[in-house]
Amino acid sequence: MNAPADRPLRADAQRNRDLLLDAAAKAFTKCGLDATLEGIAKNAGVGIGTLYRHFPTREALVEAVYRNELAAVCAAAPELLAAMPPAEATRAWMDRFIDFMTRKIGMADALRALIASGADPYAHSFELLVGAIRPLLAASAAAGEIRSDVAADDILKALSGVALAASANREQAGRLLDLLMDGLRYRA
């Protein structure tokens, strides 16, 4: 049973939920649909009953993992901007996005099964990701580090292409991201 939306989870329940999401993300990425809920609970250090209290179905768990990963990559944008110069923050966020996409590709079977059950985990993903990258691009342009005529949705599509093209080769993905950043640089 889930806590009402207006009441936060107790600290121990939130910790267990976080442990389950982390273990599930790893399991679904590594094993896809072969990941067992019992194995996920065991790797999280909780009982199967705890897993079912937080996520009553496999589909609910897959969707929660995806949304949690999406929220983490989106939340990284302002954190990175606060910690480093804008162009560096933009490039660092690109790395996080590639990692997110690589995990998502690893979870493809589990996500397809979720969609087949009638859920739409991607409902607002594009808008959330564009919303995360837009301030990075704006800050980089305002600092004169990249061009100001770059659309966030264009960069997101380019990043998705890099993720698909180099998903099995993280080193190549890094080189492609460097190439993308070079193309964004302001030229007087």
N, C-alpha and C positions, 0 to 999 in steps of 0.2 A: 504494500500500500504506500503510495507516495504522500508526502507531506503536502498540505494545502499550499498553493502557490504563494500566498501572502505570508506564510510562516517559514522562516529559514530552517534548514536541517540542524539538528544538534551537531556539535563539533565531531563527535565520534561517527555519527551517521554520514556527515559530509566527507570525513576522511575515508570511510569505507566506500562511499560512492566514487570518490576520486581514485582509490586503489583499483576498484572494479573497472573504471573507464580506461585506466592505464593498461591494466592486464588484458582487457578486451581488445584495445587498439593493437597491442603487440600480437595477440593471438590471431585476430582476423587478418592482420597484415601478413603474418607468416603462414597461416594455415587456411585462410579463407573460410569456406563453409565447413571444413573439417574441424574447426576449433570447437571444442565442447564447452558448454556452460559450466560443467563441473570443473574442467581444467582451468577455466578462467577464474572461477571462485577460489580454487586452490592456489593459483599463482598470485591472487590478490590477498591471500591470507585470511579469507572469510569463508563462511559456510554457504552452501547453495541457497539456503533460505534467505540469507542476506542479499544475495544477488537477485532473487525473485522479488524481494520486498522493494528493491529499487527499480528493477526492470522486469516486469511481469512476463515479457515474451522476448525471444531472441531478437525479433524485429525492433522492439523498444530499445534493446541494448545497442544494436547496430546503429540505429538512428541517433542515439545519445552519444555514441563514440564519434560519429561523423560530425555532429553539431558541436561537440566539445573541441575537436581538432580545428574546426572552422573558427570557433570563437577564439581559440588560442592564437591562430595566425593573424586574425584581425586585431586582437588586443596588442599584438607585438608592435604594430605600427607606431602608436603614440609613445610606447616605452622606448623604442629605438630612437625616435626623434628627440626624446628628452636626454638620451645618453650620448649621442654622437652627431657630427655634422650631417645636414640633410642628405647629401648624396651618399655618404657612407651608410646612413640609416636606410635609404632606399635600397641600396645593394644588399645590405644585411637582410632586409625584409624579403627580397627576392629569393635569397637562400632559404628562408623559412617557408616561403610559398612552395618552392620546389620540394622541400622535405614533406610538406603537407600533401602535395599532389602525389608524391611517391608512395606515401602511406595509403592514400585514397586508391591508387592503382592496385596496391596490394590487397585492398579490401573490396576489389571490384565484384567478386562473386557474392559476397555478403551484401553489398549495396544493391546489386541486381535482384537478389532475393527479397530485399526490403521493398524495392519498387514493385516487384511482382505481387507483393502483399497489399498494394494499394497506397503505400506511403510515398511521399515526395520529399526526400531529404534535401534536395537541391532547390527547393521552392524560392528561397531568398539568397542563396549563396552568391550569385553574381553581384547583386546589389551590395551585399555586405563586403565582399572583396574589393569592389570598386571604391566603396566608401573608405576602406582601409588604405588603399594605395593613393587615393586622391590627395590627402594632406602631405604625404611623402613627396609626391611630385610637385605640389604647390610650394612647399618649403624649399625644395631643391631648386626650383625655378626662381623663387624670390631671392635666393642666395647667389644666383647667377651661375649655378653649377650645372644645370641642364636647360634645355630649351623650354620655352614657356608654351609652345603649341602642341604639347603632348597630351593626348586624351587618356585618361585612366583606363577606360575599357579597352583601348588599343594595347596598352602595356599588359593588361591582364590576359588578353588573348595571346600576345607574344609569349608571355610567361607560361601559359598553358601549353603552347607549342613546344617550348623548350623542355617542359616536364615530360611530355609524351615522347619527344625525340631522344631524350637522353635519360630516360627513367632508369635504365640499367647501368648507366655510367655517370656517377655523380661528378667525377672529374670533368667530363665533357660538359655536363650541365653548367658547372662553374665557368668554364671557358665561354660558353654561349651567353651566360649572364654578363660576363665582362664585355663581350662584344655588344650586347644590347645596351649596356651602360655607356659604352663608347659612342654609340649611335645617338644617345640622348644628350651628350655633352653639348654645352653652349659653345658655339663657334662665332666669334666676333667678326 
